[in-house]
Amino acid sequence: MKIKADKPTVATYADHEVITPPHKLRGLVSAVESGDDDPVARAERALETLSSEFSSWMDSECERLETARGMVAKRGLIGKHRDDLFHAAHDIKGEAATFGFPYAGDAANSLCRLIEHTPDPARVPLDLIHQHVDAVRAIIREAARPDAEAVAQRLTGKLRDVTEDFLRRENPDRLDEIESIFAPSITPDESA
Amino acid sequence: MIRIDFNRLRFLVIDDNAHMRRILRTLLHGFGAREVYEAEDGAAGLEGFTHYIPDIVITDWAMPIFDGLELTQMIRQPGANANPYVPIIMLTGHSEKKRVMSARDAGVTEFLAKPISAKSLYQRILNVVANPRPFIKTKNYFGPDRRRNVNPNYVGPERRKGGNADVIKQQALLEKVKVPG
């Protein structure tokens, strides 16, 4: 039987189908002799040209976090204010290392965990939220200091310990889950 | 060495964070891509998917209106759109095991945890372009085969029923491509 190249082939079994879609991208792959043209290096150079903007981008992300913290301080960790604080911290978690502030990402990650895994948000101590936001801001502000990395490491380590301890107390029935949250990520570190 | 003709690939990048979209666009252009379209939330992403018919979708998870997981589930509807088989790379700050499993079960093709690097993004794109996986359709799943490897030490019941087709061996395109000469 002749199979049309633009149609998926389907093999049907008792409780599932295996579908092989047409491989439309096949023609875009070829083999080349040498690595003269390295697309990864090209992309890294392109990113490098963008890096002069990273510091101001980090500042604007920090302002967003600060605004969200202000609203939570006024209105409480509820509804939209909770979501805004979480998303601001979550974006910093994802971007900070790319922007050159990896420890700010760690502090933001700890804040995300605190917000996400506390069953009753009203029980999250406001002071602990302030400490996280202040830590993110301080790590970025003081990044040029010679001892910045060591201080940031100690600070984020402390935040992580306090947050873990708080979440354990707040989640006595979910200790395994809390442990898995603080376990090393199953995704490899590919930031380098 | 394998080369991808990036200038013939069309990308759709969906992320609510403008900085991250700019980084992705810069990296993709750096690889050689010319067609990079952007959307800033799940709804605009779905519209962009229908309109631009991208070859590869790169989506964030946490977004307004509907998130990257819901977007994936909407795209993975056989017969409902132009290309339910489109490779979807989920690029997210979420990296916990539970999240990775949820993304896989929604039909995501590749998972990439932030922070992003040129190398890690390139590897994911290379994987979906050169080494595509067959799709599996069951009563409650439609998406890329979640079995990436055959585990010879697996002990337990076969969860897919129906003859010998439980593991479909596919020669990777990477292996098929030979250096000319």
Interface residues (C-beta under 8 A of the other chain):
Chain A: P8 A11 Y13 A14 D15 H16 E17 V18 I19 T20 P21 H23 K24 L25 R26 G27 L28 V29 S30 A31 V32 E33 S34 G35 D37 P39 V40 R42 A43 E44 R45 A46 L47 T49 L50 W57 E61 H87 H90 D91 K93 G94 E95 A96 A97 T98 P102 G105 N109 C112 S180 I181 S185 I186 T187 E190 S191 A192
Chain B: M1 I2 R3 I4 D5 F6 R8 L9 N17 H19 M20 R22 I23 T26 L27 L28 H29 G30 F31 G32 D55 A62 Y85 T92 G93 S95 E96 K97 K98 V100 F111 L112 A113 K114 P115 I116 S117 A118 K119 S120 L121 Y122 Q123 V128 V129 A130 P132 P134 F135 I136 K137 T138 K139 D145 R160 K161 G162 G163 A165 I168 Q170 L173 V177 K178 V179 P180
